[in-house]
Amino acid sequence: MSLTVSRAALAEMIAHARADLPNEACGYLGEKGGVVGRVIRLTNADASPEHYSLLPAEQFAAVRALRSEGFVLRAVYHSHPESPARMSAEDLRLAADPGLSYVIVSLEAAEPVIKSFRVDGTAGEEELHAAEE
Amino acid sequence: MSITVNGEIAPFTPEQTIAELLDDRGVGADAPVAVQRNGAFVAPGAFAETVLADGDVVEYLFFLGGGRP
């Protein structure tokens, strides 16, 4: 599989990751017409630089908002403020939804790195393409 | 008779519980899911005894998180 994300959505994820420093940022990505074009910032309930948890009430509200705008929930993203863009053992352990892609925004280097992963039968990194609007 | 599950109309059987609905959809009994029925959270311990009714709106999703190491 692969994930296609608009440049605006990529920029929004990076902006969110930077805004929530030193903590990890997290959120949902909505897809329409094969392109992720909607970013919904969610609260990191752990407020931690090393861990994140979503709040179910926010998750439900976000899913309804996406649906009302014609998007489908396609992926969840979170940031790694000081580590590479790869799935940690804890990321894998808590990646409970096999239907989603898991996007990681790494701010470890001067230039942010964004990668996407699957945890279903094709577990591993998937191609991530940037698209114009 | 029908219910709405995650935004889509779905058939259901009389006396079907939330636990049975989740099982039908491949969500195991131990899966970390949150469920809302008609906008109200249903406690995981009540999944097996909460019987669905015609017209119910059910939403479910997975708890998600991550971190180091």
N, CA and C atoms of all chains as a GROMACS GRO file, in nm:
protein
  606
    1MET      N    1   0.084  -0.119   0.000
    1MET     CA    2   0.000   0.000   0.000
    1MET      C    3   0.087   0.125   0.000
    2SER      N    4   0.025   0.236  -0.024
    2SER     CA    5   0.097   0.363  -0.017
    2SER      C    6   0.001   0.470   0.034
    3LEU      N    7   0.057   0.579   0.075
    3LEU     CA    8  -0.022   0.689   0.129
    3LEU      C    9   0.014   0.816   0.055
    4THR      N   10  -0.089   0.884   0.005
    4THR     CA   11  -0.068   1.009  -0.065
    4THR      C   12  -0.123   1.123   0.021
    5VAL      N   13  -0.039   1.219   0.048
    5VAL     CA   14  -0.073   1.327   0.141
    5VAL      C   15  -0.049   1.462   0.072
    6SER      N   16  -0.143   1.551   0.085
    6SER     CA   17  -0.125   1.684   0.025
    6SER      C   18  -0.009   1.756   0.092
    7ARG      N   19   0.054   1.846   0.020
    7ARG     CA   20   0.166   1.921   0.078
    7ARG      C   21   0.118   2.006   0.196
    8ALA      N   22  -0.003   2.056   0.186
    8ALA     CA   23  -0.057   2.136   0.297
    8ALA      C   24  -0.074   2.052   0.422
    9ALA      N   25  -0.118   1.927   0.405
    9ALA     CA   26  -0.135   1.839   0.520
    9ALA      C   27   0.000   1.802   0.580
   10LEU      N   28   0.098   1.780   0.495
   10LEU     CA   29   0.233   1.752   0.545
   10LEU      C   30   0.284   1.870   0.627
   11ALA      N   31   0.264   1.990   0.575
   11ALA     CA   32   0.310   2.111   0.646
   11ALA      C   33   0.235   2.128   0.778
   12GLU      N   34   0.108   2.094   0.778
   12GLU     CA   35   0.027   2.106   0.899
   12GLU      C   36   0.075   2.009   1.007
   13MET      N   37   0.109   1.888   0.968
   13MET     CA   38   0.160   1.792   1.066
   13MET      C   39   0.292   1.840   1.126
   14ILE      N   40   0.377   1.895   1.042
   14ILE     CA   41   0.507   1.945   1.091
   14ILE      C   42   0.484   2.064   1.185
   15ALA      N   43   0.393   2.151   1.147
   15ALA     CA   44   0.363   2.267   1.232
   15ALA      C   45   0.309   2.222   1.367
   16HIS      N   46   0.224   2.121   1.366
   16HIS     CA   47   0.169   2.069   1.491
   16HIS      C   48   0.280   2.007   1.576
   17ALA      N   49   0.365   1.929   1.511
   17ALA     CA   50   0.474   1.864   1.585
   17ALA      C   51   0.563   1.969   1.653
   18ARG      N   52   0.591   2.076   1.581
   18ARG     CA   53   0.676   2.182   1.637
   18ARG      C   54   0.603   2.258   1.748
   19ALA      N   55   0.475   2.281   1.727
   19ALA     CA   56   0.398   2.359   1.825
   19ALA      C   57   0.388   2.286   1.959
   20ASP      N   58   0.388   2.154   1.955
   20ASP     CA   59   0.369   2.078   2.079
   20ASP      C   60   0.500   2.037   2.146
   21LEU      N   61   0.611   2.081   2.091
   21LEU     CA   62   0.739   2.052   2.156
   21LEU      C   63   0.739   2.105   2.298
   22PRO      N   64   0.798   2.040   2.395
   22PRO     CA   65   0.884   1.921   2.379
   22PRO      C   66   0.806   1.789   2.373
   23ASN      N   67   0.673   1.798   2.377
   23ASN     CA   68   0.595   1.674   2.382
   23ASN      C   69   0.565   1.618   2.243
   24GLU      N   70   0.526   1.494   2.242
   24GLU     CA   71   0.480   1.434   2.118
   24GLU      C   72   0.344   1.492   2.081
   25ALA      N   73   0.325   1.518   1.953
   25ALA     CA   74   0.195   1.563   1.901
   25ALA      C   75   0.127   1.444   1.834
   26CYS      N   76  -0.005   1.450   1.823
   26CYS     CA   77  -0.076   1.338   1.760
   26CYS      C   78  -0.206   1.389   1.698
   27GLY      N   79  -0.258   1.310   1.605
   27GLY     CA   80  -0.381   1.350   1.541
   27GLY      C   81  -0.426   1.248   1.437
   28TYR      N   82  -0.535   1.282   1.372
   28TYR     CA   83  -0.594   1.196   1.270
   28TYR      C   84  -0.573   1.259   1.131
   29LEU      N   85  -0.570   1.174   1.031
   29LEU     CA   86  -0.562   1.219   0.892
   29LEU      C   87  -0.683   1.168   0.816
   30GLY      N   88  -0.751   1.259   0.746
   30GLY     CA   89  -0.866   1.222   0.667
   30GLY      C   90  -0.833   1.221   0.519
   31GLU      N   91  -0.888   1.123   0.449
   31GLU     CA   92  -0.862   1.106   0.306
   31GLU      C   93  -0.990   1.126   0.227
   32LYS      N   94  -0.974   1.190   0.114
   32LYS     CA   95  -1.085   1.207   0.020
   32LYS      C   96  -1.029   1.196  -0.122
   33GLY      N   97  -1.090   1.112  -0.204
   33GLY     CA   98  -1.041   1.097  -0.340
   33GLY      C   99  -0.898   1.044  -0.348
   34GLY      N  100  -0.861   0.963  -0.250
   34GLY     CA  101  -0.728   0.902  -0.254
   34GLY      C  102  -0.616   0.988  -0.202
   35VAL      N  103  -0.650   1.106  -0.151
   35VAL     CA  104  -0.547   1.197  -0.101
   35VAL      C  105  -0.582   1.241   0.041
   36VAL      N  106  -0.484   1.232   0.129
   36VAL     CA  107  -0.503   1.284   0.263
   36VAL      C  108  -0.494   1.436   0.256
   37GLY      N  109  -0.606   1.499   0.288
   37GLY     CA  110  -0.609   1.644   0.278
   37GLY      C  111  -0.661   1.712   0.402
   38ARG      N  112  -0.684   1.634   0.505
   38ARG     CA  113  -0.740   1.691   0.628
   38ARG      C  114  -0.661   1.640   0.748
   39VAL      N  115  -0.613   1.734   0.826
   39VAL     CA  116  -0.540   1.701   0.949
   39VAL      C  117  -0.623   1.749   1.067
   40ILE      N  118  -0.648   1.660   1.160
   40ILE     CA  119  -0.718   1.699   1.283
   40ILE      C  120  -0.623   1.680   1.400
   41ARG      N  121  -0.584   1.792   1.460
   41ARG     CA  122  -0.498   1.784   1.577
   41ARG      C  123  -0.577   1.727   1.694
   42LEU      N  124  -0.516   1.634   1.764
   42LEU     CA  125  -0.578   1.576   1.883
   42LEU      C  126  -0.486   1.600   2.003
   43THR      N  127  -0.546   1.588   2.120
   43THR     CA  128  -0.471   1.608   2.243
   43THR      C  129  -0.389   1.483   2.276
   44ASN      N  130  -0.263   1.505   2.310
   44ASN     CA  131  -0.184   1.396   2.364
   44ASN      C  132  -0.214   1.388   2.513
   45ALA      N  133  -0.294   1.290   2.550
   45ALA     CA  134  -0.338   1.280   2.689
   45ALA      C  135  -0.222   1.257   2.784
   46ASP      N  136  -0.111   1.206   2.731
   46ASP     CA  137   0.005   1.181   2.816
   46ASP      C  138   0.090   1.306   2.835
   47ALA      N  139   0.072   1.406   2.747
   47ALA     CA  140   0.153   1.528   2.754
   47ALA      C  141   0.298   1.496   2.784
   48SER      N  142   0.355   1.409   2.701
   48SER     CA  143   0.489   1.356   2.725
   48SER      C  144   0.576   1.369   2.601
   49PRO      N  145   0.707   1.388   2.618
   49PRO     CA  146   0.798   1.388   2.504
   49PRO      C  147   0.829   1.248   2.453
   50GLU      N  148   0.783   1.146   2.526
   50GLU     CA  149   0.818   1.008   2.490
   50GLU      C  150   0.697   0.918   2.471
   51HIS      N  151   0.578   0.971   2.485
   51HIS     CA  152   0.461   0.883   2.476
   51HIS      C  153   0.340   0.964   2.434
   52TYR      N  154   0.245   0.896   2.369
   52TYR     CA  155   0.119   0.963   2.340
   52TYR      C  156   0.003   0.867   2.356
   53SER      N  157  -0.110   0.920   2.393
   53SER     CA  158  -0.236   0.847   2.396
   53SER      C  159  -0.345   0.940   2.349
   54LEU      N  160  -0.435   0.886   2.269
   54LEU     CA  161  -0.550   0.966   2.224
   54LEU      C  162  -0.662   0.956   2.326
   55LEU      N  163  -0.748   1.056   2.326
   55LEU     CA  164  -0.865   1.057   2.413
   55LEU      C  165  -0.986   1.009   2.333
   56PRO      N  166  -1.049   0.900   2.374
   56PRO     CA  167  -1.160   0.845   2.296
   56PRO      C  168  -1.269   0.948   2.261
   57ALA      N  169  -1.303   1.034   2.354
   57ALA     CA  170  -1.408   1.133   2.323
   57ALA      C  171  -1.367   1.222   2.207
   58GLU      N  172  -1.238   1.260   2.205
   58GLU     CA  173  -1.188   1.342   2.093
   58GLU      C  174  -1.184   1.259   1.965
   59GLN      N  175  -1.147   1.132   1.979
   59GLN     CA  176  -1.142   1.045   1.861
   59GLN      C  177  -1.280   1.036   1.796
   60PHE      N  178  -1.382   1.013   1.876
   60PHE     CA  179  -1.518   1.004   1.821
   60PHE      C  180  -1.558   1.134   1.753
   61ALA      N  181  -1.530   1.245   1.819
   61ALA     CA  182  -1.566   1.375   1.761
   61ALA      C  183  -1.493   1.399   1.630
   62ALA      N  184  -1.366   1.359   1.626
   62ALA     CA  185  -1.287   1.379   1.504
   62ALA      C  186  -1.340   1.294   1.390
   63VAL      N  187  -1.375   1.171   1.420
   63VAL     CA  188  -1.428   1.082   1.316
   63VAL      C  189  -1.559   1.138   1.260
   64ARG      N  190  -1.642   1.190   1.347
   64ARG     CA  191  -1.769   1.248   1.300
   64ARG      C  192  -1.743   1.372   1.216
   65ALA      N  193  -1.646   1.451   1.257
   65ALA     CA  194  -1.614   1.572   1.180
   65ALA      C  195  -1.562   1.534   1.041
   66LEU      N  196  -1.475   1.436   1.037
   66LEU     CA  197  -1.423   1.391   0.907
   66LEU      C  198  -1.537   1.343   0.818
   67ARG      N  199  -1.623   1.263   0.874
   67ARG     CA  200  -1.735   1.207   0.797
   67ARG      C  201  -1.825   1.318   0.743
   68SER      N  202  -1.851   1.417   0.827
   68SER     CA  203  -1.940   1.526   0.784
   68SER      C  204  -1.880   1.609   0.672
   69GLU      N  205  -1.746   1.605   0.662
   69GLU     CA  206  -1.678   1.680   0.557
   69GLU      C  207  -1.646   1.593   0.435
   70GLY      N  208  -1.692   1.469   0.438
   70GLY     CA  209  -1.671   1.381   0.324
   70GLY      C  210  -1.538   1.309   0.324
   71PHE      N  211  -1.467   1.313   0.436
   71PHE     CA  212  -1.340   1.241   0.446
   71PHE      C  213  -1.362   1.108   0.517
   72VAL      N  214  -1.269   1.017   0.496
   72VAL     CA  215  -1.266   0.894   0.574
   72VAL      C  216  -1.138   0.893   0.656
   73LEU      N  217  -1.148   0.836   0.774
   73LEU     CA  218  -1.030   0.825   0.858
   73LEU      C  219  -0.932   0.730   0.790
   74ARG      N  220  -0.813   0.780   0.763
   74ARG     CA  221  -0.715   0.699   0.689
   74ARG      C  222  -0.592   0.666   0.769
   75ALA      N  223  -0.555   0.757   0.862
   75ALA     CA  224  -0.429   0.735   0.934
   75ALA      C  225  -0.429   0.812   1.065
   76VAL      N  226  -0.341   0.768   1.153
   76VAL     CA  227  -0.313   0.842   1.275
   76VAL      C  228  -0.167   0.884   1.267
   77TYR      N  229  -0.138   1.004   1.314
   77TYR     CA  230   0.002   1.048   1.311
   77TYR      C  231   0.045   1.088   1.452
   78HIS      N  232   0.175   1.076   1.472
   78HIS     CA  233   0.232   1.132   1.595
   78HIS      C  234   0.375   1.172   1.566
   79SER      N  235   0.431   1.251   1.654
   79SER     CA  236   0.566   1.303   1.632
   79SER      C  237   0.666   1.232   1.722
   80HIS      N  238   0.788   1.229   1.675
   80HIS     CA  239   0.902   1.185   1.755
   80HIS      C  240   0.994   1.307   1.766
   81PRO      N  241   0.987   1.379   1.878
   81PRO     CA  242   1.065   1.503   1.891
   81PRO      C  243   1.216   1.483   1.878
   82GLU      N  244   1.264   1.370   1.928
   82GLU     CA  245   1.410   1.353   1.931
   82GLU      C  246   1.455   1.215   1.885
   83SER      N  247   1.372   1.148   1.810
   83SER     CA  248   1.411   1.014   1.763
   83SER      C  249   1.367   0.998   1.617
   84PRO      N  250   1.420   0.896   1.550
   84PRO     CA  251   1.391   0.880   1.407
   84PRO      C  252   1.244   0.846   1.379
   85ALA      N  253   1.209   0.857   1.252
   85ALA     CA  254   1.072   0.824   1.208
   85ALA      C  255   1.062   0.675   1.184
   86ARG      N  256   1.054   0.601   1.290
   86ARG     CA  257   1.033   0.456   1.281
   86ARG      C  258   0.943   0.411   1.395
   87MET      N  259   0.876   0.300   1.373
   87MET     CA  260   0.784   0.247   1.474
   87MET      C  261   0.864   0.184   1.588
   88SER      N  262   0.847   0.236   1.706
   88SER     CA  263   0.911   0.176   1.822
   88SER      C  264   0.832   0.052   1.863
   89ALA      N  265   0.888  -0.026   1.952
   89ALA     CA  266   0.817  -0.144   2.002
   89ALA      C  267   0.686  -0.102   2.068
   90GLU      N  268   0.689   0.008   2.139
   90GLU     CA  269   0.568   0.057   2.204
   90GLU      C  270   0.466   0.106   2.100
   91ASP      N  271   0.516   0.172   1.995
   91ASP     CA  272   0.425   0.213   1.887
   91ASP      C  273   0.353   0.092   1.829
   92LEU      N  274   0.428  -0.014   1.805
   92LEU     CA  275   0.369  -0.135   1.746
   92LEU      C  276   0.272  -0.201   1.842
   93ARG      N  277   0.308  -0.203   1.970
   93ARG     CA  278   0.223  -0.269   2.069
   93ARG      C  279   0.087  -0.200   2.080
   94LEU      N  280   0.086  -0.068   2.063
   94LEU     CA  281  -0.036   0.008   2.083
   94LEU      C  282  -0.104   0.048   1.951
   95ALA      N  283  -0.053  -0.003   1.840
   95ALA     CA  284  -0.115   0.024   1.710
   95ALA      C  285  -0.229  -0.076   1.691
   96ALA      N  286  -0.341  -0.049   1.757
   96ALA     CA  287  -0.447  -0.149   1.768
   96ALA      C  288  -0.535  -0.161   1.644
   97ASP      N  289  -0.537  -0.059   1.562
   97ASP     CA  290  -0.628  -0.059   1.448
   97ASP      C  291  -0.554  -0.100   1.321
   98PRO      N  292  -0.576  -0.222   1.272
   98PRO     CA  293  -0.503  -0.267   1.153
   98PRO      C  294  -0.547  -0.198   1.025
   99GLY      N  295  -0.656  -0.123   1.032
   99GLY     CA  296  -0.708  -0.058   0.913
   99GLY      C  297  -0.645   0.076   0.883
  100LEU      N  298  -0.563   0.124   0.973
  100LEU     CA  299  -0.506   0.258   0.957
  100LEU      C  300  -0.359   0.251   0.916
  101SER      N  301  -0.312   0.360   0.860
  101SER     CA  302  -0.169   0.382   0.845
  101SER      C  303  -0.122   0.462   0.965
  102TYR      N  304   0.004   0.440   0.999
  102TYR     CA  305   0.062   0.507   1.116
  102TYR      C  306   0.176   0.597   1.067
  103VAL      N  307   0.152   0.726   1.075
  103VAL     CA  308   0.247   0.825   1.023
  103VAL      C  309   0.328   0.883   1.139
  104ILE      N  310   0.457   0.890   1.118
  104ILE     CA  311   0.546   0.946   1.221
  104ILE      C  312   0.620   1.066   1.163
  105VAL      N  313   0.617   1.174   1.238
  105VAL     CA  314   0.689   1.297   1.202
  105VAL      C  315   0.808   1.308   1.295
  106SER      N  316   0.926   1.295   1.240
  106SER     CA  317   1.047   1.306   1.323
  106SER      C  318   1.106   1.446   1.311
  107LEU      N  319   1.133   1.502   1.429
  107LEU     CA  320   1.200   1.633   1.433
  107LEU      C  321   1.343   1.617   1.482
  108GLU      N  322   1.393   1.497   1.474
  108GLU     CA  323   1.528   1.469   1.525
  108GLU      C  324   1.634   1.552   1.452
  109ALA      N  325   1.620   1.562   1.322
  109ALA     CA  326   1.716   1.638   1.241
  109ALA      C  327   1.661   1.777   1.212
  110ALA      N  328   1.745   1.860   1.155
  110ALA     CA  329   1.703   1.997   1.125
  110ALA      C  330   1.585   1.995   1.027
  111GLU      N  331   1.590   1.901   0.933
  111GLU     CA  332   1.482   1.888   0.834
  111GLU      C  333   1.387   1.776   0.880
  112PRO      N  334   1.260   1.806   0.901
  112PRO     CA  335   1.166   1.701   0.946
  112PRO      C  336   1.159   1.585   0.848
  113VAL      N  337   1.138   1.467   0.902
  113VAL     CA  338   1.123   1.346   0.821
  113VAL      C  339   0.987   1.285   0.854
  114ILE      N  340   0.910   1.254   0.750
  114ILE     CA  341   0.778   1.193   0.770
  114ILE      C  342   0.774   1.059   0.698
  115LYS      N  343   0.736   0.955   0.772
  115LYS     CA  344   0.723   0.823   0.713
  115LYS      C  345   0.590   0.761   0.757
  116SER      N  346   0.544   0.665   0.676
  116SER     CA  347   0.417   0.599   0.705
  116SER      C  348   0.438   0.449   0.714
  117PHE      N  349   0.362   0.387   0.805
  117PHE     CA  350   0.378   0.244   0.831
  117PHE      C  351   0.242   0.176   0.837
  118ARG      N  352   0.243   0.046   0.807
  118ARG     CA  353   0.124  -0.038   0.824
  118ARG      C  354   0.154  -0.142   0.930
  119VAL      N  355   0.048  -0.189   0.994
  119VAL     CA  356   0.067  -0.293   1.095
  119VAL      C  357  -0.019  -0.414   1.064
  120ASP      N  358  -0.076  -0.418   0.942
  120ASP     CA  359  -0.158  -0.533   0.903
  120ASP      C  360  -0.068  -0.637   0.835
  121GLY      N  361  -0.123  -0.714   0.747
  121GLY     CA  362  -0.048  -0.820   0.681
  121GLY      C  363   0.075  -0.772   0.606
  122THR      N  364   0.074  -0.646   0.566
  122THR     CA  365   0.189  -0.591   0.495
  122THR      C  366   0.269  -0.502   0.589
  123ALA      N  367   0.282  -0.545   0.711
  123ALA     CA  368   0.347  -0.463   0.813
  123ALA      C  369   0.481  -0.409   0.765
  124GLY      N  370   0.504  -0.285   0.796
  124GLY     CA  371   0.629  -0.222   0.757
  124GLY      C  372   0.604  -0.087   0.697
  125GLU      N  373   0.712  -0.025   0.654
  125GLU     CA  374   0.699   0.108   0.596
  125GLU      C  375   0.629   0.100   0.461
  126GLU      N  376   0.545   0.197   0.434
  126GLU     CA  377   0.479   0.206   0.304
  126GLU      C  378   0.524   0.336   0.236
  127GLU      N  379   0.507   0.339   0.107
  127GLU     CA  380   0.545   0.459   0.033
  127GLU      C  381   0.456   0.575   0.073
  128LEU      N  382   0.516   0.690   0.088
  128LEU     CA  383   0.439   0.811   0.117
  128LEU      C  384   0.467   0.912   0.006
  129HIS      N  385   0.361   0.953  -0.059
  129HIS     CA  386   0.375   1.046  -0.171
  129HIS      C  387   0.318   1.182  -0.133
  130ALA      N  388   0.385   1.286  -0.174
  130ALA     CA  389   0.333   1.420  -0.155
  130ALA      C  390   0.255   1.460  -0.279
  131ALA      N  391   0.140   1.521  -0.257
  131ALA     CA  392   0.055   1.562  -0.369
  131ALA      C  393   0.018   1.709  -0.356
  132GLU      N  394  -0.001   1.771  -0.470
  132GLU     CA  395  -0.055   1.906  -0.468
  132GLU      C  396  -0.200   1.897  -0.426
  133GLU      N  397  -0.264   2.008  -0.400
  133GLU     CA  398  -0.404   2.005  -0.350
  133GLU      C  399  -0.494   1.936  -0.450
  134MET      N  400  -3.529  -0.392   0.971
  134MET     CA  401  -3.467  -0.331   1.088
  134MET      C  402  -3.319  -0.308   1.059
  135SER      N  403  -3.271  -0.196   1.104
  135SER     CA  404  -3.129  -0.168   1.080
  135SER      C  405  -3.074  -0.077   1.189
  136ILE      N  406  -2.945  -0.075   1.196
  136ILE     CA  407  -2.875   0.017   1.284
  136ILE      C  408  -2.770   0.088   1.200
  137THR      N  409  -2.708   0.188   1.257
  137THR     CA  410  -2.600   0.258   1.189
  137THR      C  411  -2.472   0.230   1.266
  138VAL      N  412  -2.374   0.177   1.195
  138VAL     CA  413  -2.246   0.142   1.259
  138VAL      C  414  -2.135   0.220   1.189
  139ASN      N  415  -2.068   0.302   1.266
  139ASN     CA  416  -1.960   0.386   1.211
  139ASN      C  417  -2.004   0.458   1.084
  140GLY      N  418  -2.124   0.511   1.091
  140GLY     CA  419  -2.173   0.596   0.983
  140GLY      C  420  -2.241   0.524   0.869
  141GLU      N  421  -2.246   0.392   0.875
  141GLU     CA  422  -2.307   0.317   0.765
  141GLU      C  423  -2.423   0.232   0.817
  142ILE      N  424  -2.529   0.227   0.735
  142ILE     CA  425  -2.644   0.145   0.770
  142ILE      C  426  -2.603  -0.003   0.768
  143ALA      N  427  -2.644  -0.073   0.870
  143ALA     CA  428  -2.607  -0.215   0.879
  143ALA      C  429  -2.725  -0.294   0.933
  144PRO      N  430  -2.740  -0.418   0.885
  144PRO     CA  431  -2.845  -0.503   0.939
  144PRO      C  432  -2.804  -0.553   1.077
  145PHE      N  433  -2.900  -0.592   1.154
  145PHE     CA  434  -2.868  -0.656   1.282
  145PHE      C  435  -2.975  -0.758   1.312
  146THR      N  436  -2.939  -0.849   1.396
  146THR     CA  437  -3.032  -0.955   1.433
  146THR      C  438  -3.094  -0.921   1.568
  147PRO      N  439  -3.219  -0.960   1.588
  147PRO     CA  440  -3.283  -0.934   1.717
  147PRO      C  441  -3.201  -0.994   1.830
  148GLU      N  442  -3.194  -0.922   1.938
  148GLU     CA  443  -3.121  -0.964   2.059
  148GLU      C  444  -2.970  -0.957   2.042
  149GLN      N  445  -2.925  -0.900   1.930
  149GLN     CA  446  -2.780  -0.890   1.910
  149GLN      C  447  -2.720  -0.792   2.010
  150THR      N  448  -2.609  -0.831   2.067
  150THR     CA  449  -2.541  -0.743   2.164
  150THR      C  450  -2.425  -0.671   2.097
  151ILE      N  451  -2.373  -0.574   2.168
  151ILE     CA  452  -2.256  -0.502   2.117
  151ILE      C  453  -2.138  -0.597   2.104
  152ALA      N  454  -2.121  -0.686   2.198
  152ALA     CA  455  -2.010  -0.783   2.189
  152ALA      C  456  -2.023  -0.867   2.063
  153GLU      N  457  -2.144  -0.909   2.030
  153GLU     CA  458  -2.166  -0.990   1.910
  153GLU      C  459  -2.143  -0.907   1.784
  154LEU      N  460  -2.185  -0.782   1.787
  154LEU     CA  461  -2.160  -0.694   1.671
  154LEU      C  462  -2.010  -0.680   1.646
  155LEU      N  463  -1.935  -0.656   1.752
  155LEU     CA  464  -1.790  -0.640   1.737
  155LEU      C  465  -1.727  -0.770   1.687
  156ASP      N  466  -1.773  -0.881   1.741
  156ASP     CA  467  -1.719  -1.010   1.698
  156ASP      C  468  -1.747  -1.034   1.550
  157ASP      N  469  -1.868  -0.999   1.507
  157ASP     CA  470  -1.904  -1.015   1.365
  157ASP      C  471  -1.811  -0.934   1.275
  158ARG      N  472  -1.759  -0.826   1.331
  158ARG     CA  473  -1.672  -0.739   1.251
  158ARG      C  474  -1.524  -0.768   1.274
  159GLY      N  475  -1.498  -0.879   1.336
  159GLY     CA  476  -1.359  -0.920   1.352
  159GLY      C  477  -1.285  -0.852   1.464
  160VAL      N  478  -1.358  -0.786   1.552
  160VAL     CA  479  -1.295  -0.719   1.666
  160VAL      C  480  -1.301  -0.814   1.784
  161GLY      N  481  -1.188  -0.862   1.826
  161GLY     CA  482  -1.181  -0.961   1.932
  161GLY      C  483  -1.227  -0.906   2.067
  162ALA      N  484  -1.262  -0.999   2.154
  162ALA     CA  485  -1.314  -0.960   2.286
  162ALA      C  486  -1.211  -0.881   2.366
  163ASP      N  487  -1.084  -0.905   2.339
  163ASP     CA  488  -0.979  -0.835   2.415
  163ASP      C  489  -0.927  -0.711   2.344
  164ALA      N  490  -0.984  -0.679   2.230
  164ALA     CA  491  -0.935  -0.564   2.154
  164ALA      C  492  -0.963  -0.434   2.232
  165PRO      N  493  -0.869  -0.341   2.228
  165PRO     CA  494  -0.888  -0.215   2.302
  165PRO      C  495  -0.978  -0.119   2.226
  166VAL      N  496  -1.108  -0.138   2.238
  166VAL     CA  497  -1.202  -0.053   2.165
  166VAL      C  498  -1.288   0.028   2.260
  167ALA      N  499  -1.328   0.143   2.211
  167ALA     CA  500  -1.426   0.226   2.281
  167ALA      C  501  -1.552   0.225   2.196
  168VAL      N  502  -1.667   0.221   2.263
  168VAL     CA  503  -1.795   0.214   2.192
  168VAL      C  504  -1.888   0.323   2.244
  169GLN      N  505  -1.954   0.387   2.150
  169GLN     CA  506  -2.063   0.478   2.185
  169GLN      C  507  -2.191   0.425   2.120
  170ARG      N  508  -2.295   0.425   2.199
  170ARG     CA  509  -2.427   0.386   2.148
  170ARG      C  510  -2.518   0.507   2.165
  171ASN      N  511  -2.568   0.557   2.055
  171ASN     CA  512  -2.652   0.677   2.055
  171ASN      C  513  -2.586   0.792   2.131
  172GLY      N  514  -2.455   0.804   2.110
  172GLY     CA  515  -2.381   0.916   2.164
  172GLY      C  516  -2.330   0.899   2.305
  173ALA      N  517  -2.360   0.787   2.369
  173ALA     CA  518  -2.316   0.765   2.507
  173ALA      C  519  -2.216   0.650   2.511
  174PHE      N  520  -2.111   0.667   2.590
  174PHE     CA  521  -2.013   0.560   2.602
  174PHE      C  522  -2.075   0.437   2.667
  175VAL      N  523  -2.035   0.321   2.617
  175VAL     CA  524  -2.074   0.194   2.678
  175VAL      C  525  -1.949   0.134   2.741
  176ALA      N  526  -1.955   0.101   2.867
  176ALA     CA  527  -1.839   0.044   2.935
  176ALA      C  528  -1.807  -0.093   2.876
  177PRO      N  529  -1.679  -0.123   2.859
  177PRO     CA  530  -1.642  -0.253   2.800
  177PRO      C  531  -1.707  -0.370   2.874
  178GLY      N  532  -1.721  -0.358   3.003
  178GLY     CA  533  -1.782  -0.466   3.079
  178GLY      C  534  -1.928  -0.489   3.047
  179ALA      N  535  -1.990  -0.393   2.976
  179ALA     CA  536  -2.132  -0.404   2.943
  179ALA      C  537  -2.155  -0.443   2.798
  180PHE      N  538  -2.048  -0.466   2.721
  180PHE     CA  539  -2.065  -0.500   2.580
  180PHE      C  540  -2.151  -0.625   2.562
  181ALA      N  541  -2.128  -0.724   2.646
  181ALA     CA  542  -2.195  -0.854   2.628
  181ALA      C  543  -2.341  -0.851   2.672
  182GLU      N  544  -2.380  -0.750   2.745
  182GLU     CA  545  -2.518  -0.746   2.794
  182GLU      C  546  -2.598  -0.631   2.736
  183THR      N  547  -2.536  -0.550   2.651
  183THR     CA  548  -2.607  -0.438   2.590
  183THR      C  549  -2.669  -0.483   2.459
  184VAL      N  550  -2.800  -0.495   2.458
  184VAL     CA  551  -2.872  -0.543   2.340
  184VAL      C  552  -2.907  -0.425   2.251
  185LEU      N  553  -2.878  -0.441   2.123
  185LEU     CA  554  -2.905  -0.334   2.027
  185LEU      C  555  -3.053  -0.327   1.992
  186ALA      N  556  -3.094  -0.207   1.955
  186ALA     CA  557  -3.234  -0.186   1.917
  186ALA      C  558  -3.241  -0.122   1.779
  187ASP      N  559  -3.353  -0.143   1.714
  187ASP     CA  560  -3.372  -0.087   1.580
  187ASP      C  561  -3.347   0.064   1.583
  188GLY      N  562  -3.266   0.110   1.489
  188GLY     CA  563  -3.238   0.253   1.479
  188GLY      C  564  -3.120   0.301   1.561
  189ASP      N  565  -3.059   0.212   1.637
  189ASP     CA  566  -2.943   0.253   1.717
  189ASP      C  567  -2.831   0.306   1.628
  190VAL      N  568  -2.759   0.403   1.683
  190VAL     CA  569  -2.639   0.454   1.616
  190VAL      C  570  -2.519   0.412   1.702
  191VAL      N  571  -2.439   0.325   1.644
  191VAL     CA  572  -2.324   0.270   1.717
  191VAL      C  573  -2.195   0.317   1.650
  192GLU      N  574  -2.103   0.361   1.731
  192GLU     CA  575  -1.970   0.397   1.682
  192GLU      C  576  -1.870   0.319   1.766
  193TYR      N  577  -1.768   0.268   1.699
  193TYR     CA  578  -1.659   0.208   1.775
  193TYR      C  579  -1.527   0.244   1.712
  194LEU      N  580  -1.425   0.254   1.793
  194LEU     CA  581  -1.291   0.280   1.745
  194LEU      C  582  -1.190   0.224   1.844
  195PHE      N  583  -1.068   0.222   1.802
  195PHE     CA  584  -0.962   0.163   1.882
  195PHE      C  585  -0.890   0.270   1.964
  196PHE      N  586  -0.860   0.235   2.089
  196PHE     CA  587  -0.769   0.320   2.165
  196PHE      C  588  -0.634   0.318   2.093
  197LEU      N  589  -0.572   0.432   2.083
  197LEU     CA  590  -0.444   0.438   2.013
  197LEU      C  591  -0.342   0.515   2.095
  198GLY      N  592  -0.220   0.473   2.082
  198GLY     CA  593  -0.111   0.542   2.151
  198GLY      C  594   0.021   0.487   2.104
  199GLY      N  595   0.126   0.532   2.168
  199GLY     CA  596   0.259   0.484   2.132
  199GLY      C  597   0.363   0.555   2.215
  200GLY      N  598   0.487   0.518   2.190
  200GLY     CA  599   0.595   0.584   2.264
  200GLY      C  600   0.722   0.503   2.262
  201ARG      N  601   0.818   0.549   2.337
  201ARG     CA  602   0.946   0.480   2.346
  201ARG      C  603   0.945   0.387   2.467
  202PRO      N  604   1.026   0.280   2.468
  202PRO     CA  605   1.119   0.241   2.362
  202PRO      C  606   1.044   0.169   2.252
   0.00000   0.00000   0.00000
